[in-house]
Amino acid sequence: MNSRPASASARSVDEYRDSIEQLLRPLAARPVDSVPVPAALGRTLASDIRAPIDLPVFRNSAMDGYAVRAHDVAVAPVTLPLAGVVAAGQPGQAPLPAGAALKVMTGAPIPPGADCVVPVEDTRTDGRAVTIERGRSAGEFVREPGTDVRAGALLVPAGLALTPRHIAALAAVGVPAVPVFQPVRAAVVTTGDELVPAGKPLRPGQIYNSNGIALAAALAANGVAVVSVEHSTDDPAVFRRLLSAATRSADLVFTSGGVSKGDFEVVKDVLAGQGGLFGSVAVQPGGPQGLTVLDGVPVLSFPGNPVSTMVSFEVFARPILRHLSGLPPVRTSEVPLRAAVRSPAGRRQFLRGRLVDGGVEPASGAGSHLIAGMAWADVLIDIPAETTELAAGAPVRVREL
């Protein structure tokens, strides 16, 4: 491994990410809605939910079979008279007579006196009596009240994004609605005269606009409500109009393009005069960055190359947005490199990588335009700013895409 000092002329990745997180943390104090449980999937729970009832509610059978007293079937085979049949949903029966059996379906109440269930496959019956061919111990195939959850116990804690398993638990205890935070609302404004929407023919010098679609998808996948996706030309008046509409409708705005050192950097030209901070971060890709608070709304400005846009989102915005949305943190791990890599001095590089046989290999080149190559990646390979070369087999930190 070769190393060089990190550049002192650009902000570090951690420093810049921290500044974004500090700016966005106030978005945690969002209004709360009461939402029916069936419509609450993906929403962030605003307060703890405790079970209003025991689950199971009553003693019931875990199998189709026969409710008996364990001591009556201790010696098998044994034939017992049938005391009746109970299906799921029927009310409980009178106590089970001594020396008898009650046919029960899965979920049916277990009568007082019975302490186990013999599965139907271990029996023979003529409709009047049942022959038990294998004895069972007390408690077998009987679901006792509260063995899943007791009334008053914590069922789902606040701060979680509700998944299907949470919805199932809430429905099972009869909770009709839950308090959830309103999602963070984000708007996206892409820029550049060269960009055209999919479906239109490309003229010389034009490319398709992937950033708007990609950012909207990334935001939605991380629990954010996308309220608008717009595209601006390099005309400052057009950008000002779209940005003004975005800050009126959203809690947070993302822009792409127009932040570097060229002659037509519309985002920087407009926002630098309104308190925006633009400069370099010691990262590749995604060095040029901008951060503005406009009319009380944070505006995160990413560079326009497609990979730069997506890596900027992954590194700087995704961690805090997942936290605000109640989602688990981005998973990271350390794995060995399957091939040697080089990295620019003084810049923390995030190579697109693919996990293979317990290790990781680059999925594409380092170019910030290689968006098709990024489709093959499932992780970002995090190479420290002071590292310029890593040999095959060297351990590297990766973060899941």
N, C-alpha and C positions, 0 to 999 in steps of 0.2 A: 504493500500500500504506500503510495506517495502522497505527501501532504504539503500544502502551502498555507500561509496566513489568509484568513477571510478578508474580503475587501472592506475597508472602513468607509467607503464613499456611499454605500447604500444601506438601507435599513435591513436588519436581519428578518428572516421569515417569522421567527417566534415573536419578535417585537411588533411587526406589522399585524400578525394575526391577533395578538393581544389587544392592539388598539381597536381592531374591528370588533372583537368580542366585548370590550368595554362599552363601545358605542351601541351595540345591539342588546345588551343585557336588559335595559329598561323595557324592552318589548315583552319580557316575561309577565309584566303587569297588564294583562289583557282582559277585556270584559269576559264574563262567564255567561254561557247559554245553558238552558236545560234542554236536553236533546233526547228523544225517544231512543231506547237502547238499540233497536234495529238500525237506526241512522247514525249511531255513534262510532262506527268503525273508523279507526285512524285518528279520532279526535283525542286531545290530551285531557285527561281527567283532572278536574280542578280541586277535588277534595276526596278524602278517603271514603270508600264505600264498604259498609259492614253488612254482614248477612242478616237479613231481618228474620230468618227462620233457620231451624236446623235443616241440614241436608245430609242424608235422607230425612224426610219429614217423619216417617213412620217405619217400623220394622217391615221389611219386604224381602221377597225372594230374589236371589241373584240368578236363578235358573228355572226353566220349566221342569217341574218334578213334583215331589210329594213332601209336604211338611209333616214331620214326625217328632217324637221324643227320641233322643239319641239312645237312651237306655232300652227303648223298645226294639231297636234294630242292632243292638250290640252283637248279637249272634245272628248271622245271616247264612243262608236265606231264611226269611221269615215272611209270613203272609199276614197282612193287616186289613181289616175292613175299611172301606172308604167312607169318610164322613161328609163328602161333598167336593165341589170344585169351585175355585175362586180365580177369576181373571183379573188382570191389572185394571185398575179403575173402579173395581167394586169395593164396597165398604168391608171392613173387617168382620170376621166371623166370631161366633161365640167360642169359648175355650175349646181346644181340641180334646175330645174324649180320650181317656186313657186307653192305650193299646190300639189306637186308630191312626189313620193317615188322611190328610187333606190334599187333594190335587191342587197345585198352585201353578200359575203362569209367572214368567219373569216380571217382576215389579208388583206382584199381588201381595196384599197384606199377609203377614204371618200371624196365625191365631195365637192367643195366649196359650201357654202350655207347650207348644212346639218350640224346639230349640235348634233344629237343623233341617236342611232340605236334601233329599236324595234325588239326584238328577234322573230324569225320565229314562235315560239310556241304561241305568242300572236297575231297571224294574221290568216286571211283566204284570199285566192287569187284564181282568175279564169284565171290567166295568163296575163290579160290586166290591172287589177286593184287589189289593195290589201285593205282589210278591217282591220284597226288597232283596236283591241279590248281593248287595254290598252295603255294609253298615257305614254310618257317618258319625263323626264326633260333634258334640255340641258346638254351635256357632258356624258350622260349615254351610256356605251358600246362603247365609242370612245377613242382610244389610241392616245394621243397627242405626237408629236415629243419631244424627250428628257425627257419624264417623267420617264424613267428607268435610263438613264445616259446621261449627256451632253457631247458633244465633248470637249476634253481637261480635263475632270474630271478624277481623279484617279480611275482606274478600279481595279488593283491588285497591292498591295504594294510589294516592294522588300523584300526579306528575307523569303517569304512564300514557303512552299512545295506545289506545285500545285496539287489540288484535282480535281475531275470531275466537280465540280461547277465552279472552276476557268477556266478550259478548255472550258466549255460551254460559259462563258462570253467573253473570248478571241475570240472564234470562231464567236460569234454573232456580234461582231463589226468588223470582217474581219481581225484580226491580223494573219498574216501567220506564224510567227516564233517569239520566245522570247529568250532573253539572260538568260541563267541559269548557275549556278556554276557546275563545274565538281564535282561529288559526292566524298566524302571521300572514299578512297580505303583502305580496310583492308584485312590482311591475318591472318589465324588461323593456329597455330601449336599445336597439342595435343601431349602429351608424355606419355610413360608408356609401358613396355614390356607386361603388362597384358591385354592390350586393343586390340580387334580385331573388324573388320568391321561387320556390320549386314550381315546376310546371310551365314556366315561361322560357322561351328560347334564350340562350346566352349569346350576347353580342360580344365582339372583341373587347377584352379587358374586363369582362364581368365574371362573377362567380356566384354560386348559390349561397343564400343566407342560411347557414346552419346554426349560428349562435343563438338566435332568438328561440328556435325550437329546442335546442339543446339545453339552454338555461332554464326554460320553462319546465322541461322534463326533469331536470335535476332538482329544481325547487319543489315540484310536486312530489317527487320520490322521497323528499326529506321533510314532508309534513307541512309545506308552505302552500297557501292558496294563491295561485297566480291570477291577478285581476286583469292584466293586460300585457300584450306583447306587441310592441310597435317598432317601426323602422324609420330612422331619420336619414335624410341625405346629409351631405356635408355643409348644408346651409345653416348657419347659426340660428336664424329665425325659426326654421322648422324644428330644430332640436329643442330650442327654448319652449316652443309650444307643446311638444310632446312631453317634455320633462315636467312642465307645469301641470299637465293633466295627470301624469304619473304620481306626482307627490300629493295631489289632492285625493287620489283613490287608494293609495298604498301606504303601508307602514315602512316600506323599504323598497329602494329602487336599485336595479342593476343596469349598468350600461356596458356595452362592449365596443371597442375601437375608439380612435380619436384621443389617445392618451400619451402618445410617444413624442418624438422630436421632429416630426415632419412639418410640412407647410400647411396641411389641412387637418389639424387635430381639433375637431369641432368640440369635443367634450371638454378637453383641457382649456381651450380658448374661452368657452362660455363659463365653466365652473371655477376656473382659477380666479376670476374676478369676483366671485361670490363666496370666497372663503375656502374654496377647495384646495386640498393639499395634493400635489402631484410630484412624483419622483420615482426613484428606482428602489426596488427591493432586491436583495442579493439572492435571486432565485432564477432558475431556468427550467422550463419556460415561464413567462409571465412577469418579467422584470418591471416594465412600466405599470404603475398603479396610481389610482386616484381615490381620494376619500373626501366626501363633502357632506355637510348637513345643510339641507336646503328646505326652508320653511318647516324646520323641525324634523325632517325626514332624512335618514341616512341614505346617501347615494354611494354605492360601491362601483367604481369604474375600472373595468378590466381591459387588458389589451385585446385587439381584435382578431389576431390569429386564432383559429378555432381551438387548437390544443391549448394555447395560452389561456383562453377563456375558461375552458373546462378544468384545467389544472388549478387555475386561480380559485375557481369555485370550490374545488375539492379541498384545497389547502387552507384557504382563508375564511370561507363562509360556511362550508358544510358542517364542521364540528359544532359551532354555536347554534346553527339552525336546528340541528338534530336535538341539541339540549333543550332549546325552546319548544320543540315539538314533542318532547317526551319520548324520543326515540333513543335506542341504545347508542353509545359512542361508536365512532368508526373503529373497526377492528384493525389492530396492528399486530405484527409478529416479526420475528427474526428468522431468516432462512438463508441458506447458502446460495451464492451466485452460481449459475451454471455456465456462465461465460464471462470473460474479462470485460470490464467497461472503463471508459475514460470520462472525466468530468471537468468542466472549466474551473480554473482556479478562482476562489473567492465567491463562488455561487453555489448555493444548495440546489442540487439538481433532482428533479422528480422524473425519472424515466418511466415510461409505460412498460409494465412487465406482465409476464404470464407465468403462473405457478405450474411447474412441471416436476413430477417425481420428487416431491419434497423440497424442491429448490425453486429458484426464479430465474428467468431469462428475459432479456429485452424483447418486447413484442413489436417494436418498430424503432426507427431511428430517433434521434433527439430533436429533429426539426419541429417547430411549432405549427407547421401547416399539415402535419401527417395525421389528419383526423381519421381517415379510413384505417390506418394502422392502429389507432387507439381502440378501435372496435374489437381488436383481438386481445386487448389487455384486460386483466382482472385485478391488477394491483398497480400502485405507484411504488417504484423503487426509490427510497429516500437516501440520497447520497450527500453526506455532510459537505458544507461549504469549503472546509479545509482539505478535502480529499480530491485528488486529481486522477487517481488510478486505483482500481480494485482488481485483484486477480480472481480467476475462477476458483470457487470454493470459499471465498471470503464471506463472512456473515454480513447481511444487510437488513435494514429495517424496511418492511413493506406495509403499506396501508391498503385496505380493501376498497376497491371502487364500488 
